Amino acid sequence: MKALVLSSGGVDSTTCLAMAIDALGTDNVSALSIWYGQKHKKAIQT
């Protein structure tokens, strides 16, 4: 892993994730999202 992207599930963090994947490839990027009671719980569901 070369990059870890903290993701809120919003547009900005999703764009950062896409840019990291584009630059480094999917095998070198991981995303981390932590649910701590924020209102957009649906955005981070998988």
N, CA, C, O and CB atoms as a CASP TS submission, in Angstrom:
PFRMAT TS
TARGET T0000
AUTHOR 0000-0000-0000
METHOD Language model
MODEL 1
PARENT N/A
ATOM      1  N   MET     1       0.846  -1.175   0.000  1.00  0.00           N
ATOM      2  CA  MET     1       0.000   0.000   0.000  1.00  0.00           C
ATOM      3  C   MET     1       0.893   1.240   0.000  1.00  0.00           C
ATOM      4  O   MET     1       1.820   1.359   0.802  1.00  0.00           O
ATOM      5  CB  MET     1      -0.964  -0.003   1.223  1.00  0.00           C
ATOM      6  N   LYS     2       0.598   2.141  -0.901  1.00  0.00           N
ATOM      7  CA  LYS     2       1.331   3.391  -0.985  1.00  0.00           C
ATOM      8  C   LYS     2       0.512   4.570  -0.492  1.00  0.00           C
ATOM      9  O   LYS     2       1.071   5.608  -0.136  1.00  0.00           O
ATOM     10  CB  LYS     2       1.774   3.634  -2.400  1.00  0.00           C
ATOM     11  N   ALA     3      -0.825   4.420  -0.466  1.00  0.00           N
ATOM     12  CA  ALA     3      -1.674   5.535  -0.043  1.00  0.00           C
ATOM     13  C   ALA     3      -2.862   5.025   0.757  1.00  0.00           C
ATOM     14  O   ALA     3      -3.423   3.968   0.465  1.00  0.00           O
ATOM     15  CB  ALA     3      -2.158   6.341  -1.259  1.00  0.00           C
ATOM     16  N   LEU     4      -3.231   5.791   1.766  1.00  0.00           N
ATOM     17  CA  LEU     4      -4.431   5.544   2.555  1.00  0.00           C
ATOM     18  C   LEU     4      -5.266   6.812   2.465  1.00  0.00           C
ATOM     19  O   LEU     4      -4.812   7.895   2.834  1.00  0.00           O
ATOM     20  CB  LEU     4      -4.091   5.164   4.058  1.00  0.00           C
ATOM     21  N   VAL     5      -6.482   6.667   1.973  1.00  0.00           N
ATOM     22  CA  VAL     5      -7.374   7.811   1.813  1.00  0.00           C
ATOM     23  C   VAL     5      -8.473   7.707   2.859  1.00  0.00           C
ATOM     24  O   VAL     5      -9.199   6.715   2.909  1.00  0.00           O
ATOM     25  CB  VAL     5      -7.976   7.872   0.370  1.00  0.00           C
ATOM     26  N   LEU     6      -8.591   8.728   3.690  1.00  0.00           N
ATOM     27  CA  LEU     6      -9.691   8.799   4.648  1.00  0.00           C
ATOM     28  C   LEU     6     -10.916   9.291   3.898  1.00  0.00           C
ATOM     29  O   LEU     6     -10.883  10.352   3.274  1.00  0.00           O
ATOM     30  CB  LEU     6      -9.348   9.738   5.862  1.00  0.00           C
ATOM     31  N   SER     7     -11.990   8.527   3.956  1.00  0.00           N
ATOM     32  CA  SER     7     -13.163   8.834   3.153  1.00  0.00           C
ATOM     33  C   SER     7     -14.386   9.078   4.026  1.00  0.00           C
ATOM     34  O   SER     7     -14.742   8.259   4.873  1.00  0.00           O
ATOM     35  CB  SER     7     -13.438   7.708   2.173  1.00  0.00           C
ATOM     36  N   SER     8     -15.021  10.226   3.798  1.00  0.00           N
ATOM     37  CA  SER     8     -16.267  10.533   4.499  1.00  0.00           C
ATOM     38  C   SER     8     -17.470  10.041   3.708  1.00  0.00           C
ATOM     39  O   SER     8     -18.589  10.004   4.219  1.00  0.00           O
ATOM     40  CB  SER     8     -16.384  12.039   4.754  1.00  0.00           C
ATOM     41  N   GLY     9     -17.231   9.664   2.458  1.00  0.00           N
ATOM     42  CA  GLY     9     -18.313   9.264   1.578  1.00  0.00           C
ATOM     43  C   GLY     9     -18.834  10.416   0.740  1.00  0.00           C
ATOM     44  O   GLY     9     -19.710  10.226  -0.104  1.00  0.00           O
ATOM     45  N   GLY    10     -18.306  11.604   0.964  1.00  0.00           N
ATOM     46  CA  GLY    10     -18.735  12.781   0.211  1.00  0.00           C
ATOM     47  C   GLY    10     -17.975  12.940  -1.096  1.00  0.00           C
ATOM     48  O   GLY    10     -17.100  12.141  -1.431  1.00  0.00           O
ATOM     49  N   VAL    11     -18.325  13.973  -1.814  1.00  0.00           N
ATOM     50  CA  VAL    11     -17.748  14.215  -3.136  1.00  0.00           C
ATOM     51  C   VAL    11     -16.243  14.473  -3.056  1.00  0.00           C
ATOM     52  O   VAL    11     -15.486  13.940  -3.867  1.00  0.00           O
ATOM     53  CB  VAL    11     -18.444  15.401  -3.805  1.00  0.00           C
ATOM     54  N   ASP    12     -15.799  15.278  -2.096  1.00  0.00           N
ATOM     55  CA  ASP    12     -14.380  15.626  -2.014  1.00  0.00           C
ATOM     56  C   ASP    12     -13.506  14.408  -1.736  1.00  0.00           C
ATOM     57  O   ASP    12     -12.505  14.196  -2.421  1.00  0.00           O
ATOM     58  CB  ASP    12     -14.161  16.669  -0.934  1.00  0.00           C
ATOM     59  N   SER    13     -13.867  13.617  -0.752  1.00  0.00           N
ATOM     60  CA  SER    13     -13.039  12.462  -0.430  1.00  0.00           C
ATOM     61  C   SER    13     -13.140  11.380  -1.507  1.00  0.00           C
ATOM     62  O   SER    13     -12.177  10.648  -1.737  1.00  0.00           O
ATOM     63  CB  SER    13     -13.442  11.891   0.924  1.00  0.00           C
ATOM     64  N   THR    14     -14.278  11.274  -2.157  1.00  0.00           N
ATOM     65  CA  THR    14     -14.417  10.318  -3.258  1.00  0.00           C
ATOM     66  C   THR    14     -13.538  10.735  -4.433  1.00  0.00           C
ATOM     67  O   THR    14     -12.947   9.887  -5.102  1.00  0.00           O
ATOM     68  CB  THR    14     -15.893  10.208  -3.705  1.00  0.00           C
ATOM     69  N   THR    15     -13.453  12.029  -4.682  1.00  0.00           N
ATOM     70  CA  THR    15     -12.567  12.537  -5.736  1.00  0.00           C
ATOM     71  C   THR    15     -11.114  12.260  -5.390  1.00  0.00           C
ATOM     72  O   THR    15     -10.345  11.843  -6.257  1.00  0.00           O
ATOM     73  CB  THR    15     -12.782  14.045  -5.949  1.00  0.00           C
ATOM     74  N   CYS    16     -10.724  12.484  -4.144  1.00  0.00           N
ATOM     75  CA  CYS    16      -9.353  12.189  -3.713  1.00  0.00           C
ATOM     76  C   CYS    16      -9.038  10.707  -3.869  1.00  0.00           C
ATOM     77  O   CYS    16      -7.939  10.345  -4.290  1.00  0.00           O
ATOM     78  CB  CYS    16      -9.144  12.619  -2.254  1.00  0.00           C
ATOM     79  N   LEU    17      -9.981   9.861  -3.536  1.00  0.00           N
ATOM     80  CA  LEU    17      -9.795   8.420  -3.702  1.00  0.00           C
ATOM     81  C   LEU    17      -9.597   8.068  -5.172  1.00  0.00           C
ATOM     82  O   LEU    17      -8.707   7.287  -5.509  1.00  0.00           O
ATOM     83  CB  LEU    17     -10.998   7.651  -3.129  1.00  0.00           C
ATOM     84  N   ALA    18     -10.411   8.633  -6.039  1.00  0.00           N
ATOM     85  CA  ALA    18     -10.288   8.365  -7.475  1.00  0.00           C
ATOM     86  C   ALA    18      -8.951   8.859  -8.013  1.00  0.00           C
ATOM     87  O   ALA    18      -8.341   8.195  -8.850  1.00  0.00           O
ATOM     88  CB  ALA    18     -11.438   9.024  -8.245  1.00  0.00           C
ATOM     89  N   MET    19      -8.492  10.008  -7.548  1.00  0.00           N
ATOM     90  CA  MET    19      -7.206  10.546  -7.994  1.00  0.00           C
ATOM     91  C   MET    19      -6.051   9.654  -7.530  1.00  0.00           C
ATOM     92  O   MET    19      -5.102   9.425  -8.280  1.00  0.00           O
ATOM     93  CB  MET    19      -7.013  11.983  -7.468  1.00  0.00           C
ATOM     94  N   ALA    20      -6.133   9.158  -6.308  1.00  0.00           N
ATOM     95  CA  ALA    20      -5.082   8.270  -5.798  1.00  0.00           C
ATOM     96  C   ALA    20      -5.050   6.968  -6.586  1.00  0.00           C
ATOM     97  O   ALA    20      -3.973   6.471  -6.918  1.00  0.00           O
ATOM     98  CB  ALA    20      -5.297   7.977  -4.301  1.00  0.00           C
ATOM     99  N   ILE    21      -6.215   6.412  -6.887  1.00  0.00           N
ATOM    100  CA  ILE    21      -6.284   5.180  -7.669  1.00  0.00           C
ATOM    101  C   ILE    21      -5.745   5.406  -9.075  1.00  0.00           C
ATOM    102  O   ILE    21      -5.039   4.558  -9.621  1.00  0.00           O
ATOM    103  CB  ILE    21      -7.727   4.660  -7.731  1.00  0.00           C
ATOM    104  N   ASP    22      -6.077   6.548  -9.655  1.00  0.00           N
ATOM    105  CA  ASP    22      -5.588   6.871 -10.997  1.00  0.00           C
ATOM    106  C   ASP    22      -4.069   6.993 -11.008  1.00  0.00           C
ATOM    107  O   ASP    22      -3.418   6.545 -11.952  1.00  0.00           O
ATOM    108  CB  ASP    22      -6.224   8.173 -11.501  1.00  0.00           C
ATOM    109  N   ALA    23      -3.509   7.586  -9.980  1.00  0.00           N
ATOM    110  CA  ALA    23      -2.063   7.806  -9.928  1.00  0.00           C
ATOM    111  C   ALA    23      -1.280   6.560  -9.522  1.00  0.00           C
ATOM    112  O   ALA    23      -0.179   6.327 -10.020  1.00  0.00           O
ATOM    113  CB  ALA    23      -1.755   8.923  -8.969  1.00  0.00           C
ATOM    114  N   LEU    24      -1.856   5.748  -8.604  1.00  0.00           N
ATOM    115  CA  LEU    24      -1.087   4.654  -8.015  1.00  0.00           C
ATOM    116  C   LEU    24      -1.605   3.261  -8.346  1.00  0.00           C
ATOM    117  O   LEU    24      -0.894   2.276  -8.147  1.00  0.00           O
ATOM    118  CB  LEU    24      -1.060   4.815  -6.548  1.00  0.00           C
ATOM    119  N   GLY    25      -2.835   3.165  -8.849  1.00  0.00           N
ATOM    120  CA  GLY    25      -3.438   1.867  -9.138  1.00  0.00           C
ATOM    121  C   GLY    25      -4.188   1.315  -7.935  1.00  0.00           C
ATOM    122  O   GLY    25      -3.890   1.655  -6.790  1.00  0.00           O
ATOM    123  N   THR    26      -5.154   0.470  -8.207  1.00  0.00           N
ATOM    124  CA  THR    26      -6.023  -0.043  -7.145  1.00  0.00           C
ATOM    125  C   THR    26      -5.282  -0.893  -6.117  1.00  0.00           C
ATOM    126  O   THR    26      -5.682  -0.940  -4.954  1.00  0.00           O
ATOM    127  CB  THR    26      -7.137  -0.853  -7.749  1.00  0.00           C
ATOM    128  N   ASP    27      -4.214  -1.561  -6.527  1.00  0.00           N
ATOM    129  CA  ASP    27      -3.473  -2.413  -5.590  1.00  0.00           C
ATOM    130  C   ASP    27      -2.665  -1.607  -4.579  1.00  0.00           C
ATOM    131  O   ASP    27      -2.213  -2.155  -3.573  1.00  0.00           O
ATOM    132  CB  ASP    27      -2.547  -3.336  -6.354  1.00  0.00           C
ATOM    133  N   ASN    28      -2.481  -0.332  -4.830  1.00  0.00           N
ATOM    134  CA  ASN    28      -1.640   0.501  -3.971  1.00  0.00           C
ATOM    135  C   ASN    28      -2.411   1.511  -3.147  1.00  0.00           C
ATOM    136  O   ASN    28      -1.806   2.350  -2.479  1.00  0.00           O
ATOM    137  CB  ASN    28      -0.639   1.219  -4.799  1.00  0.00           C
ATOM    138  N   VAL    29      -3.741   1.450  -3.178  1.00  0.00           N
ATOM    139  CA  VAL    29      -4.565   2.431  -2.466  1.00  0.00           C
ATOM    140  C   VAL    29      -5.587   1.711  -1.596  1.00  0.00           C
ATOM    141  O   VAL    29      -6.245   0.766  -2.033  1.00  0.00           O
ATOM    142  CB  VAL    29      -5.277   3.385  -3.463  1.00  0.00           C
ATOM    143  N   SER    30      -5.703   2.176  -0.361  1.00  0.00           N
ATOM    144  CA  SER    30      -6.744   1.685   0.542  1.00  0.00           C
ATOM    145  C   SER    30      -7.563   2.875   1.021  1.00  0.00           C
ATOM    146  O   SER    30      -7.053   3.989   1.145  1.00  0.00           O
ATOM    147  CB  SER    30      -6.130   0.902   1.752  1.00  0.00           C
ATOM    148  N   ALA    31      -8.838   2.622   1.287  1.00  0.00           N
ATOM    149  CA  ALA    31      -9.717   3.669   1.800  1.00  0.00           C
ATOM    150  C   ALA    31     -10.183   3.280   3.195  1.00  0.00           C
ATOM    151  O   ALA    31     -10.426   2.107   3.481  1.00  0.00           O
ATOM    152  CB  ALA    31     -10.933   3.899   0.853  1.00  0.00           C
ATOM    153  N   LEU    32     -10.302   4.264   4.040  1.00  0.00           N
ATOM    154  CA  LEU    32     -10.744   4.045   5.412  1.00  0.00           C
ATOM    155  C   LEU    32     -11.850   5.031   5.725  1.00  0.00           C
ATOM    156  O   LEU    32     -11.712   6.234   5.504  1.00  0.00           O
ATOM    157  CB  LEU    32      -9.568   4.192   6.418  1.00  0.00           C
ATOM    158  N   SER    33     -12.952   4.506   6.244  1.00  0.00           N
ATOM    159  CA  SER    33     -14.057   5.346   6.665  1.00  0.00           C
ATOM    160  C   SER    33     -14.493   4.896   8.048  1.00  0.00           C
ATOM    161  O   SER    33     -14.646   3.700   8.295  1.00  0.00           O
ATOM    162  CB  SER    33     -15.237   5.283   5.653  1.00  0.00           C
ATOM    163  N   ILE    34     -14.689   5.832   8.934  1.00  0.00           N
ATOM    164  CA  ILE    34     -15.067   5.522  10.307  1.00  0.00           C
ATOM    165  C   ILE    34     -16.407   6.173  10.593  1.00  0.00           C
ATOM    166  O   ILE    34     -16.565   7.383  10.435  1.00  0.00           O
ATOM    167  CB  ILE    34     -13.984   6.003  11.317  1.00  0.00           C
ATOM    168  N   TRP    35     -17.367   5.371  11.012  1.00  0.00           N
ATOM    169  CA  TRP    35     -18.663   5.922  11.366  1.00  0.00           C
ATOM    170  C   TRP    35     -18.638   6.307  12.838  1.00  0.00           C
ATOM    171  O   TRP    35     -18.415   5.462  13.706  1.00  0.00           O
ATOM    172  CB  TRP    35     -19.807   4.910  11.069  1.00  0.00           C
ATOM    173  N   TYR    36     -18.866   7.575  13.111  1.00  0.00           N
ATOM    174  CA  TYR    36     -18.852   8.074  14.480  1.00  0.00           C
ATOM    175  C   TYR    36     -20.116   8.866  14.792  1.00  0.00           C
ATOM    176  O   TYR    36     -20.105   9.779  15.617  1.00  0.00           O
ATOM    177  CB  TYR    36     -17.620   8.939  14.715  1.00  0.00           C
ATOM    178  N   GLY    37     -21.219   8.495  14.108  1.00  0.00           N
ATOM    179  CA  GLY    37     -22.493   9.127  14.379  1.00  0.00           C
ATOM    180  C   GLY    37     -22.840  10.262  13.447  1.00  0.00           C
ATOM    181  O   GLY    37     -23.817  10.973  13.679  1.00  0.00           O
ATOM    182  N   GLN    38     -22.058  10.452  12.391  1.00  0.00           N
ATOM    183  CA  GLN    38     -22.354  11.536  11.463  1.00  0.00           C
ATOM    184  C   GLN    38     -23.677  11.279  10.737  1.00  0.00           C
ATOM    185  O   GLN    38     -24.149  10.144  10.685  1.00  0.00           O
ATOM    186  CB  GLN    38     -21.209  11.702  10.449  1.00  0.00           C
ATOM    187  N   LYS    39     -24.256  12.312  10.192  1.00  0.00           N
ATOM    188  CA  LYS    39     -25.588  12.223   9.597  1.00  0.00           C
ATOM    189  C   LYS    39     -25.624  11.508   8.264  1.00  0.00           C
ATOM    190  O   LYS    39     -26.698  11.073   7.847  1.00  0.00           O
ATOM    191  CB  LYS    39     -26.145  13.581   9.427  1.00  0.00           C
ATOM    192  N   HIS    40     -24.516  11.366   7.580  1.00  0.00           N
ATOM    193  CA  HIS    40     -24.513  10.757   6.256  1.00  0.00           C
ATOM    194  C   HIS    40     -24.169   9.261   6.298  1.00  0.00           C
ATOM    195  O   HIS    40     -23.421   8.773   5.452  1.00  0.00           O
ATOM    196  CB  HIS    40     -23.529  11.486   5.362  1.00  0.00           C
ATOM    197  N   LYS    41     -24.701   8.555   7.259  1.00  0.00           N
ATOM    198  CA  LYS    41     -24.426   7.131   7.436  1.00  0.00           C
ATOM    199  C   LYS    41     -24.676   6.348   6.140  1.00  0.00           C
ATOM    200  O   LYS    41     -23.930   5.418   5.832  1.00  0.00           O
ATOM    201  CB  LYS    41     -25.290   6.564   8.571  1.00  0.00           C
ATOM    202  N   LYS    42     -25.710   6.710   5.381  1.00  0.00           N
ATOM    203  CA  LYS    42     -26.026   5.991   4.143  1.00  0.00           C
ATOM    204  C   LYS    42     -24.917   6.122   3.115  1.00  0.00           C
ATOM    205  O   LYS    42     -24.715   5.209   2.314  1.00  0.00           O
ATOM    206  CB  LYS    42     -27.331   6.502   3.555  1.00  0.00           C
ATOM    207  N   ALA    43     -24.194   7.233   3.117  1.00  0.00           N
ATOM    208  CA  ALA    43     -23.155   7.469   2.113  1.00  0.00           C
ATOM    209  C   ALA    43     -21.968   6.518   2.284  1.00  0.00           C
ATOM    210  O   ALA    43     -21.251   6.255   1.318  1.00  0.00           O
ATOM    211  CB  ALA    43     -22.674   8.916   2.189  1.00  0.00           C
ATOM    212  N   ILE    44     -21.748   5.999   3.500  1.00  0.00           N
ATOM    213  CA  ILE    44     -20.596   5.134   3.718  1.00  0.00           C
ATOM    214  C   ILE    44     -20.967   3.661   3.822  1.00  0.00           C
ATOM    215  O   ILE    44     -20.099   2.825   4.073  1.00  0.00           O
ATOM    216  CB  ILE    44     -19.875   5.557   4.962  1.00  0.00           C
ATOM    217  N   GLN    45     -22.238   3.330   3.634  1.00  0.00           N
ATOM    218  CA  GLN    45     -22.640   1.923   3.674  1.00  0.00           C
ATOM    219  C   GLN    45     -22.142   1.217   2.430  1.00  0.00           C
ATOM    220  O   GLN    45     -22.130   1.797   1.344  1.00  0.00           O
ATOM    221  CB  GLN    45     -24.173   1.785   3.795  1.00  0.00           C
ATOM    222  N   THR    46     -21.731  -0.034   2.582  1.00  0.00           N
ATOM    223  CA  THR    46     -21.289  -0.831   1.440  1.00  0.00           C
ATOM    224  C   THR    46     -22.247  -1.945   1.163  1.00  0.00           C
ATOM    225  O   THR    46     -22.037  -2.724   0.233  1.00  0.00           O
ATOM    226  CB  THR    46     -19.907  -1.391   1.673  1.00  0.00           C
TER
END
